Amino acid sequence: MKSGAAWLACAEPQEVDEFLGGLGENALMALPWLFEFWALPHQLPPEGDWKSWVIMGGRGAGKTRAGSEWVRRMVEGATTAAPGRCSRVALVGETFDQVREVMVMGESGILACSPPDRRPVWEAGRRRLVWANGATATCYSAHEPEALRGPQFDAAWVDELAKWKKAEDTWDMLQFALRLGEHPQQVVTTTPKNVGVLKRILGNASTVVTHAPTEANRAYLAESFLAEVQARYGGTRTGRQELEGVLLEDVEGALWTSSALEACRVEVAPRLSRVVVAVDPAVTSGRGSDECGIVVAGVVAEGEPKDWVAYVLEDATVKGSPVEWARAAIAAMDRHGAERLVAEVNQGGDLVESVIRQVDPLVPFRALRAGRGKGLRAEPVAALYEQGRVRHLRGLGALEDQMCQMTVGGFEGRGSPDRLDALVWALHELVIEPGAGWRRPRMRQL
C-alpha cells in the first residue's frame, strides 16, 4: 500500500497538477499536516482492539514521527477546543533530557509535528505539554520508575524501551498507571534488542507490531548517512538489528554470542589453501519444507593444523526442490572455486549424491554421516571460534542468528538450524578432521 506522498512521487506531472488544483485553499494549507497522507504503512496504527502497538524499526525509520503523530491523533478533537479521545498521556523515555529533546522538541517531536493552531504549550517547570482542549502529556524518565506510582493515564508513548536500564520496573509501573478511559492504549517505538521486557511485550496477545528497516524512510534521510552505515554495517549482525530492525535473540547457554561474532568480522579473505561447499539437505520439499543449508568456507592451511584459520565466505542457503538446491550448491562451488562438495546423508542416503550428480556428474563429492546430536557436533566448531581461528565475511546475518540460538543441548530457535549444520560440516571438513589426524612429534630426550 502506497502513501499519498509515494503516489505523488510516482505520478505524472499532469496528475499532480490535477490533484493539487482540485484542492481548496484550506485543504492546501492543511495538506502538510495530514499525516495519514504522508505516512509510510508502518507508521499508521493497525486496526483492531489492541493494547500495545510496538513499532520496531532501524535507525531513522520514522519511529519517532509515528509516535508523535499518534499522540496528536489521541488528544486532538474536531476543533482546537474540542476534547479528543484521550486527555492524560505519559511520555516515557530513558531520561528526562531525551524525552524533552527527542519526543517533545525534536525534529520529529510533538511540537514540530503540530500545526500552529493545534500546537500545545510546553510547561518546562512541570515537564508537560498542555493543549488548548485541556489535554496534557507529561514526561517521565525510565531511571525513576517510582515516579509512575500515583499518576494515571489513558494513553502512553514509550520510546527506545529496549535500551532502558530499568526497563522491567518502569514498564510494570506504567501498566498500573494506564487505567483511565474505556480502552487505554500505548505505543512503543524502539530499535529492537534482545531484552526480556521487549520479548514479553511482543508475546502478549494484545500486542500488535509494525516493522520497517532504515531504508524504508530513505526519502527523508541523507544519502551520505545511508551510504556510510550500509558500507560499515550492511550484511552484519549489528546491521540486521540497527538498520533492518530485526530482533536478534541470544539464548542463555548459546555456543556463540553476537559480540563474539562481530569480533571475528573481516572485510575480505586472504588467499585460501582450500575452499569447500557444505550442504545440509532439506528432508522434505514443497511449501512447508525446511531450507537446504548451503555454506561456503575456506581455510588458510599454513604451518601446523592448530594454527590454521578458516573463513566463512557465503551463506547460499535456499528453499526449493532437491534439484534446485543441488544447482545452488554447484553454482556456489563455481563462484568460489571450491574443490569439493560435502553433504550430510543421514536422511537422504544415496539419494543426496544422486541428485547432485544429476546436475554435475563429475563434481568432487564426499558424503558425511552424523553420529552425534547437533549441539554436540557444533561444540568443537564453537571452540575454534573461541580460539580465534574462524573469520566471517559480511552477509551472514541469518546464519549468525541460528548460531546464537544453538546450545550444547540443542537448537533453541524456530525450525531447523540448516545453515548452522552446513557451517559445522564445512569447518569439520576444513579444520577439525585434518587437525584430528595430526600429533605433535615428541622431542627426543638428550
C-alpha positions in Angstrom: 0.0 0.0 0.0 1.5 3.4 -1.1 1.2 6.5 0.9 -0.1 9.7 -0.7 3.4 11.0 -0.8 4.6 7.9 -2.6 1.8 8.3 -5.1 2.7 11.9 -5.7 6.3 11.0 -6.2 5.4 8.4 -8.8 2.6 10.3 -10.5 2.9 12.1 -13.8 3.2 15.9 -13.6 -0.2 16.3 -15.1 -1.7 14.1 -12.4 0.0 16.0 -9.7 -1.3 19.3 -11.1 -4.8 18.0 -11.3 -4.7 16.7 -7.8 -3.4 19.9 -6.3 -5.6 22.1 -8.5 -8.6 20.3 -7.2 -7.9 21.3 -3.6 -9.3 24.4 -2.0 -7.1 26.9 -0.2 -7.8 25.5 3.3 -7.1 21.9 2.0 -3.8 23.0 0.5 -2.8 24.7 3.8 -3.8 21.6 5.8 -2.1 19.1 3.5 1.4 19.3 5.1 -0.1 18.4 8.5 -2.2 15.4 7.3 0.0 12.6 8.4 -2.3 9.9 7.0 -1.5 11.3 3.6 2.3 11.3 4.0 2.8 8.4 6.4 4.5 5.1 5.5 2.5 2.0 6.2 4.4 1.0 9.3 3.7 4.5 10.8 -0.1 4.1 10.8 -1.9 2.5 13.7 -3.1 -1.0 12.9 -6.8 -1.8 13.1 -8.2 -3.9 15.9 -8.7 -3.8 19.7 -5.0 -3.8 20.7 -3.5 -2.6 24.0 0.1 -2.1 22.9 1.4 -1.1 19.4 5.1 -1.8 19.0 6.8 0.0 16.1 10.2 -1.8 15.6 12.5 -0.3 13.0 16.0 0.5 12.1 17.7 3.8 12.9 15.9 6.6 11.1 13.0 4.5 10.0 10.5 7.1 11.2 9.5 5.7 14.6 9.6 9.0 16.4 7.4 10.7 13.9 4.9 7.9 14.2 4.9 8.2 18.0 4.4 12.0 17.8 1.6 11.7 15.3 -0.2 9.0 17.3 -0.2 11.3 20.4 -1.7 14.0 18.3 -4.3 11.6 17.0 -5.3 10.7 20.5 -5.6 14.1 22.1 -6.8 16.4 19.4 -10.5 16.9 18.7 -12.5 18.2 15.8 -11.6 21.8 16.8 -8.9 23.2 18.9 -11.2 23.3 22.0 -13.0 20.0 21.4 -11.9 17.1 23.5 -10.0 14.2 21.9 -10.2 10.6 22.6 -7.5 10.9 25.4 -6.7 13.6 27.8 -3.9 12.3 30.1 -0.8 11.0 28.2 2.5 9.7 29.6 5.7 10.3 27.6 8.3 7.9 28.8 11.9 7.8 27.7 15.3 6.7 29.1 15.9 10.2 30.6 14.1 13.5 31.0 16.5 15.1 28.6 15.8 12.5 25.9 12.1 12.8 26.4 12.3 16.6 26.0 14.9 16.8 23.2 13.5 13.9 21.1 9.8 13.2 21.9 8.8 16.8 22.6 11.1 19.2 20.9 13.0 17.1 18.3 12.7 17.4 14.6 10.1 14.7 14.6 8.8 15.5 18.1 5.2 16.5 19.0 5.8 20.3 18.7 7.3 20.0 15.3 4.5 17.8 14.1 1.7 20.0 15.3 0.2 22.7 13.1 0.4 26.3 14.5 -3.3 26.3 15.6 -3.0 23.0 17.3 0.4 23.3 18.9 0.5 22.6 22.7 2.3 24.8 25.2 5.4 23.4 26.8 5.4 23.9 30.6 9.1 23.4 31.4 8.6 23.5 35.2 6.0 20.8 35.2 7.7 18.9 32.3 4.5 18.6 30.4 2.7 19.7 27.2 -0.8 21.3 27.5 -3.3 21.5 24.6 -6.0 24.1 24.2 -8.6 21.5 25.0 -7.1 20.7 28.4 -5.3 17.5 27.4 -1.8 17.0 28.8 1.2 14.9 28.1 3.7 14.5 31.0 7.3 13.5 30.7 8.8 10.6 32.7 12.3 9.1 33.0 12.9 5.3 33.0 15.6 6.0 35.5 12.8 6.8 38.0 10.1 4.1 37.7 8.6 5.1 41.1 7.6 8.4 39.6 4.9 6.5 37.8 3.4 5.3 41.1 0.4 7.6 41.7 -0.4 9.3 38.3 -2.9 7.7 36.0 -3.3 7.9 32.2 -5.5 6.9 29.3 -2.6 6.7 26.8 1.2 6.4 26.8 4.1 6.7 24.3 7.2 4.8 25.2 10.4 5.5 23.3 13.5 3.3 22.9 12.4 0.8 25.5 15.0 -1.8 24.6 17.9 0.3 25.9 16.4 1.3 29.3 18.4 0.1 32.3 15.3 -0.2 34.5 13.0 -1.3 31.7 11.2 -4.1 33.7 10.4 -1.9 36.7 9.4 1.2 34.6 7.2 -0.8 32.3 5.4 -2.5 35.1 4.7 0.8 36.9 3.4 2.3 33.7 0.9 -0.6 33.3 -0.6 0.0 36.7 -0.9 3.8 35.8 -2.6 3.1 32.4 -6.1 2.8 33.8 -8.2 5.8 32.6 -10.8 5.7 29.9 -12.6 2.8 28.2 -9.6 1.4 26.5 -6.2 2.8 27.4 -3.5 2.2 24.8 0.2 2.6 24.5 2.7 2.9 21.7 6.3 1.6 21.9 8.8 3.0 19.4 12.2 1.2 19.6 15.1 -0.3 17.7 14.9 -3.9 18.9 17.4 -5.5 21.3 17.4 -8.9 22.9 15.9 -7.8 26.2 13.3 -9.7 28.3 10.8 -6.9 28.6 10.5 -6.4 24.9 10.1 -10.1 24.2 7.5 -10.3 26.8 5.5 -7.4 25.3 5.8 -8.9 21.8 4.5 -12.2 23.2 1.3 -10.7 24.5 -1.9 -11.5 22.6 -3.0 -7.8 23.0 0.2 -6.5 21.2 0.4 -5.6 17.5 3.6 -4.9 15.7 4.7 -2.9 12.7 8.2 -3.1 11.3 10.4 -1.2 8.8 14.1 -1.0 8.0 16.0 2.2 7.8 15.8 2.0 4.0 12.0 2.5 4.1 12.4 6.1 5.1 15.3 6.9 2.8 13.4 9.9 1.2 13.9 11.8 4.5 17.5 10.7 5.2 20.8 12.0 4.0 22.2 9.8 1.2 25.7 10.2 2.8 24.3 8.7 6.0 22.7 5.7 4.2 25.9 5.1 2.2 28.1 5.2 5.3 26.0 3.0 7.5 25.4 0.4 4.8 29.1 0.3 4.0 30.0 -0.2 7.6 27.2 -2.4 8.9 25.4 -3.9 5.9 25.5 -7.7 6.0 26.4 -7.8 9.6 24.5 -8.9 12.7 24.7 -5.4 14.0 23.2 -4.1 10.8 20.3 -6.5 11.0 19.5 -5.0 14.4 20.3 -1.4 13.8 19.4 -1.0 10.1 16.8 -3.7 9.4 15.2 -3.5 12.8 15.3 -7.3 13.4 15.1 -8.6 16.9 18.1 -10.8 17.4 17.9 -13.3 20.2 20.9 -14.8 22.0 19.7 -17.6 24.2 21.1 -18.5 27.5 23.9 -21.0 27.2 24.4 -20.4 23.5 27.6 -21.6 22.0 28.0 -18.2 20.2 27.2 -14.6 21.1 26.6 -11.6 19.0 29.6 -9.8 20.4 31.9 -12.7 19.7 30.7 -13.0 16.1 31.1 -9.3 15.5 34.7 -9.6 16.8 35.6 -12.1 14.1 34.3 -10.0 11.2 36.7 -9.2 8.3 36.1 -7.4 5.0 38.0 -9.7 2.7 39.5 -13.2 2.9 43.2 -13.8 2.1 44.4 -16.3 -0.5 42.9 -19.6 0.7 44.5 -23.0 0.6 41.2 -24.9 0.2 37.6 -24.0 -0.3 34.6 -26.3 0.2 30.8 -26.1 -0.1 28.9 -27.9 2.6 25.3 -28.9 2.3 22.7 -29.8 4.9 19.9 -31.2 2.6 16.2 -30.5 3.5 14.4 -33.6 4.5 11.2 -32.6 2.7 10.3 -30.4 -0.2 7.4 -28.2 -1.0 5.9 -25.0 0.5 6.3 -26.1 4.1 9.7 -27.7 3.8 12.9 -26.7 5.6 15.6 -24.7 3.9 18.6 -26.5 2.5 21.7 -25.2 4.3 24.5 -24.3 1.9 27.6 -22.7 3.3 30.9 -21.8 1.6 34.1 -21.8 3.6 37.8 -21.8 3.1 41.0 -22.2 5.1 44.5 -20.8 5.2 46.4 -24.1 5.9 49.8 -22.7 6.7 52.0 -24.1 9.4 50.7 -26.7 11.8 47.0 -27.6 11.7 46.5 -26.0 15.2 47.4 -22.6 13.5 45.1 -22.9 10.5 42.4 -20.2 10.2 39.1 -20.7 8.5 37.0 -18.1 6.6 33.2 -18.4 6.2 32.7 -16.8 2.7 29.0 -17.1 1.9 25.6 -18.4 3.1 24.0 -19.7 -0.1 21.1 -21.4 1.7 17.9 -21.9 -0.5 14.4 -23.3 -0.2 13.3 -25.5 -3.1 13.3 -28.9 -4.7 16.3 -31.2 -4.4 17.4 -30.3 -8.0 17.1 -26.6 -7.1 19.3 -26.8 -4.0 21.8 -29.1 -5.9 22.1 -26.4 -8.6 22.5 -23.7 -6.0 25.3 -25.7 -4.3 27.2 -26.3 -7.5 26.8 -22.7 -8.5 28.4 -21.7 -5.2 31.3 -24.0 -6.0 31.8 -22.3 -9.3 31.6 -18.8 -7.7 34.3 -19.6 -5.2 36.4 -22.1 -7.0 35.7 -24.8 -4.4 37.5 -28.1 -4.7 34.8 -30.3 -3.0 31.2 -30.5 -2.1 30.4 -32.2 1.2 26.9 -33.1 2.3 25.1 -34.9 5.2 23.4 -38.0 4.0 21.8 -39.3 7.2 18.3 -38.5 6.0 18.6 -38.8 2.2 21.2 -41.5 1.9 22.4 -42.3 -1.6 19.6 -40.0 -3.0 21.6 -36.9 -2.0 24.6 -37.8 -4.1 22.3 -39.0 -6.9 20.5 -35.6 -7.1 23.9 -33.7 -7.1 25.2 -35.9 -9.9 22.1 -35.2 -12.0 23.3 -31.6 -12.1 27.1 -32.3 -12.4 28.2 -36.0 -12.8 31.8 -35.1 -12.2 31.5 -32.9 -9.1 34.0 -33.9 -6.3 31.7 -35.1 -3.6 32.0 -36.5 -0.1 29.1 -38.0 1.9 29.1 -37.3 5.6 27.1 -39.1 8.4 26.3 -37.6 11.7 26.9 -39.8 14.7 26.1 -37.3 17.4 23.4 -34.7 18.1 23.5 -31.2 16.6 24.7 -29.5 19.8 27.5 -31.9 20.5 28.6 -31.8 16.8 28.7 -28.0 17.0 30.7 -27.8 20.2 34.2 -28.4 18.7 33.3 -25.8 16.0 32.4 -23.3 18.7 35.8 -24.0 20.3 37.5 -22.9 17.0 35.8 -19.5 17.3 36.9 -19.2 21.0 40.5 -19.8 19.8 40.2 -17.0 17.2 40.6 -19.5 14.3 37.4 -18.5 12.3 36.6 -15.3 10.5 33.3 -14.2 9.0 32.8 -12.1 5.9 29.7 -9.8 5.6 26.3 -11.1 4.6 26.0 -14.0 7.1 23.3 -12.5 9.3 20.7 -15.3 9.0 23.4 -17.9 9.7 24.7 -15.9 12.7 21.1 -15.7 14.1 21.0 -19.5 14.2 24.5 -19.7 15.8 23.3 -17.5 18.7 20.5 -19.9 19.4 22.4 -23.2 19.5 23.3 -24.7 22.8 25.1 -28.0 23.7 21.6 -29.4 24.4 20.2 -28.5 21.0 18.8 -25.7 18.9 16.5 -23.2 20.8 15.2 -21.3 17.8 12.4 -22.0 15.4 12.6 -24.6 12.7 15.8 -26.5 11.8 19.3 -24.9 12.0 20.1 -25.8 8.4 22.5 -23.0 7.8 24.4 -23.8 11.0 24.5 -27.5 10.2 26.1 -26.7 6.9 28.7 -24.5 8.6 29.5 -27.2 11.1 30.1 -29.7 8.2 32.3 -27.2 6.4 34.6 -26.5 9.3 34.8 -30.2 10.3 36.0 -30.8 6.7 38.4 -28.0 6.6 39.9 -27.8 10.1 38.7 -30.3 12.6 39.3 -33.6 10.8 42.7 -32.6 9.4 43.7 -31.5 12.9 42.4 -34.7 14.5 44.9 -36.8 12.5 47.8 -34.6 13.5 50.0 -35.2 16.5 52.9 -33.0 17.6 56.1 -35.2 17.5 57.7 -35.8 20.8 61.1 -34.3 21.5 63.8 -36.8 21.9 65.4 -36.7 25.3 69.1 -35.9 25.4 
